[in-house]
Amino acid sequence: MGVKAVVLGAGSGTRMKGLLPKVIHPVAGRPLIRWVLDAVALLDPEQTVVVVKPDADQVRAVLPDDVMPVVQSRQLGTAHALQVALDCITLGPDDHVLVVPADTPLVTGETLGRLATLHRRTGSAVTCITANMDDPTGYGRVVRDGWDRVQRIVEHADTTTREREIKEINGGIYMFDGEFILDATGHVERNNAQGEYYLPDVVAILNAEGHSISAHLTDPEELAGVNTQDQLAEVASLMRSRINRAWMRQGVWMQDPTRVYVDANVALEAGVRLYPGVHLEGATSVGAGAEIGPDTYVKDSWLGPGVRVWYSVVRGATIEAEAEVGPYASIRPGAEFGEGAKAGSFVEVKNSAVGRGAKVPHLAYVGDAEVGDRANVGAGAITANYNGFEKHRTRIGDRAQVGSNTVLVAPVEVGDDAFTGAGSVITRNVSEGALGIERATQREIPGYAKRRRARFEAG
């Protein structure tokens, strides 16, 4: 059975009231439509077509290379959208057409596979996915006859009072026999509340022609659609729960899974410990035994085994095994930490390499710098890397000790085993093993406080 897949992504999404097209709103770091396309891909379709609006450049940009966008110039309904797609598909005598809405990211490839299996086994003209919902408001209802056979699907706006009591809803996902679908869509009319060509009407048309109709009943969670921001949040919550459960089954510990946010592309090893308030996004990887959180944001970063990061923000960084970050550290893109290194409280590191066992314990800024193995950067020290026109680098040697409140004015180098005196402004290189110090001579003015008060009181 050859499968041609059609994903319907031309909806206006006006109820989202956002700046993005509805189908590219992110869920767990992945656009809505990509979740659907990933599920569809598990059926290995011979061709996949996505129906889009004319001004859908943002949607096109997220489509895989092997998926063809097809423009629906006028939004006349889902049956019309399928017709537009079928114009670009060559149907063989044994082909079947899978149709999936682009805003149902929770549907799984396994469920689509069961749909295809049932369709193949029954030889039906159309097989649809349905579910029983306690509150089916807004969904089309599946109307069955006295023998429990599917007769037709009625959109919510067109239901009678009795039909609204039906709990079985239509998921908008179908497998059509390619022999019948072209003719059936041509018979769909617009005499409904929306004045559109409804794809569900094809079910009644095929039934009236004597063709068999099948339905695969699934978990209603999989059919949750997204039309508003609150529905997007609900779907995202369900997706996060799926992702978190999957990781916990693979040995990841979560103190409170409801407060852990892991994107779809994140990789975790067994033994990782995630505390509440953790956000892991993008191409992030976390090694075995690492402890992340509480209240930590990590994006596009590699964290090695045994790393500890808490109450901190890490972006575009590499942190080797057993290193420690936080609390309240900001690790910016290009930062690299060697094994056992540390960035402590209120430390910012950007585009810098911090060597093995090196420490930047607190209240420091390290930018465009190289900090040697087992070096120590004291509290309040900074690398002054920008002169108003260009960035320059600082090198701090192995085992060097940078005193508190030192300003290293780049380009400058502090040699291996060298020291800088607290409060110094270092503008020239410090030799290996030497002490670099720059301070004005301290003076004391006796009676200053008394004279100052007298001037104040005199007005």
Phi, psi and omega in degrees: 000113177280135182246128170249127186254137177235123177251123184270106184233027184257011179297149184287328180065030185296330182287346175290328179053038179245179181272345182261150168302145187307315191284355176250010170299136186280143170230116182052043174079011182223136179300149178313311186293332179290325174300316180295314181296324177295321177294316179298321184298335180293344175274356180052056181293150178290333180207140177233128181238137175245124178275125184231165174283165180299325184259049190251041180300323180293326177290315179304324185295337182260001182279142174297159183298331184270009178251130185260122174280140178231130187273127170263102189294326175234135182274090184254011178119171187288326177294321177295321178299320178294321177301317178300318180293318183295335176297340182253008183242134174266114182262123173275173184296337182250013183277155177228153185244119174267130179238127182223133174291147182282352184252027177240070188290347184272352177291139184256159175297328179296319179292320177297325177295320177293324175301313181296320179297314179298318181298317180293318185291320184274339183066029183286157175289327176209140173236129182243160176259129181231171177204156175263126181238137176297320177237095184273012183308131177094345181260152173292145182260144178267116181261123181248159177269187183294343177260015177067025178265141180293126178258313185198170176235132182243126176295150186306318184294341183253005182285152170277171179301319180291320181294332179290345177279349180291133182266340182280123184247159177270130180274355180076014181244127186223154165239116183255144168289125183298339181292332188250341193291322181299313181293320184294318180295332178290345180262000180288137179248172186252019183277072179215178186298329183267349183066034182240164174273104184276128175295323178303337179296338179299328180300312180295323180296313180294324178295318180295333179276001176091009180276152181279145180238132178241159178220135175255117181276129183229179177293128182300336179304323184291340184260007180297120178266169182235113176232345182223167180295325179290325175293324176299317180295321179296316179295319179298321178296317178296321180293319178299321179298318177300311183297315182295319178298319180298318180291322179295326176294339179262013172099012176272131180266133176228122181294320178216092184302335180290347181241026176240131187238106184241121179290162185297329185268002180286143178245129181234142175261158178303141180094353174296141179241122183243123181263169182301147177083013180273132174239117178244118187232163174064211182273064181261140178229136183232127185278167184302136176079358178291148177241121184239130179097179007289163170050066182226139178243125180229129179223135174050047185228155177248119181243121185282178180301139175073008178292147176237119178229125181215144181047050187215169177238127182231123181225127173059040186239162174239123183234113185283175187306141173065009176285161182229136179229127175109177003281158173062045175255151175241110181252114190259171185305142179089358179281138178228128180245128177284174181303129177074010179286167182216136167235115189263212189296129174056043176253139174239130179231129182221130174050047185220153175252123178253117191290176180300129178069004178286153183228133169237082197290325185191149168054050183222156174237125178237108180231136179053055186219164172235120179252121187290170179301135175059020172284164179225129179250117187287168182299136176081359180284147177219155167260118178274090192266355187233126181260013182098345180231320185222156173268141178230157186258153176242140174241126176247121189286173177300136175064010178292152180238110180265117184293160180301143178060026172281137172250117178261109186271106184286151001279131182204157182226134173251118189291170176303139176062014180274165179234154165236142180287145180303138178079009182276148170252107187263115181246350178236156182301145175253125185292161178304129177075001184266169173251122174260125183218139180214105180216147170284152178293130180287132176241157177234131181250104182296144175073010184300316185296320181294315180295323180295318178295320181298318178297321179295315183290333179286346178077000000 
